Amino acid sequence: MIPTVKCLKNNNFTRRTFLASALSALMLPLTTFAMTNDQATDLVKRAVSEINYIISSGKSDEWIMRSFESIFDTFGDVNTIARYALGREARRLSDAEMQSFTKAFKVYISHKYGSRFREFIGGQIDVKSSRKVKQFFEVKAKAVIKNQDPLELIFLVSDRSGKPLFFNIYVEGINLLLTERSEIGALMDRNGGDIKATIKKLKNFL
């Protein structure tokens, strides 16, 4: 069977969730725009090439999920995504706690989206366009899957970390950043803000 990652359930509309949505537009990565449109496009093309190879490889599910971890390591700004997912809670963590959370979150998010992309097996993802939007670049791709309507993927790319990396993905309009901000925030609420308990719970979703 294909390993899947359970979605963290949020049964209550918490204050944290509301703030995440309200402040989302203010929390995007800043950049000096040393990066060019071609560099942003190239980053996504290389990531998509790796994804296409993985989903057509026919290799074991364990290998596939490890490979998606590598994709996030190589092409994704995992530190930014993890910090955004924690929101204001990230400010009170020690460096060691933040590193521990980021490590667990990277595996969780890689497997979660690896499972999602695994559904594209037998298809092909192609980059279609790229443009600068506000303080980042938006690179659009299309997933063509047999017997299904094409799916739109959008990668948001910034060089805030010092090199071009994607910091958000939209899959059929679902926003990775806001989804994880809501779900991780709800998980923190259920654990009383205890980061160690939250990390332990996060690992159990794999």
Buried (B, 14 or more C-beta within 10 A) or exposed (E): EEEBBEEBEBEEEBEBBEBBEEEBEEEBBEBEEEBBEEBBBBBBBBBBEBBBEBBEEEEEBEEBBBBBBEBBEEBBBBBBBBBBBBBEBBEEBEEEBBEBBBBBBBBBBBBBBBBBBBBBBEBBBEBEEBEBEEBBBBBBBBBBBEEEEEBEBBBBBBBBBEEBBBBBBBBEEEBBBBBBBBBBBBBBBBBEEEBEBBBEBBEEBB
